[in-house]
Amino acid sequence: CALPIYMTLTAVNANLGVAPGGNFVFQILKNGLSIGINFTITAQNPLMGVVYLSNISLLTTDRLTINVVAGSANGQDFAAKISYI
């Protein structure tokens, strides 16, 4: 059994396959709890700019999930890139 490895989340960027009619807002959950930031893909633009993070630690045994908070898009072709060191 391998020991958990410590990491730090450093950045998030995301996109939709089509531009949403209104803001598309999502959260990243770590073990079921929000990391405390709402991320937004703004209306009429399918790309979200990179959001740099600080002080968000992570273990390889932690589980990350996405929670869609609001949006007129249905999440079609939603993709999020989460960077870490």
Summary of the structure (lengths in Angstrom):
residues: 85
radius of gyration: 13.8
end to end distance: 22.4
largest distance: 47.5
contacts: 216
relative contact order: 0.41
helix: 0%
strand: 58%
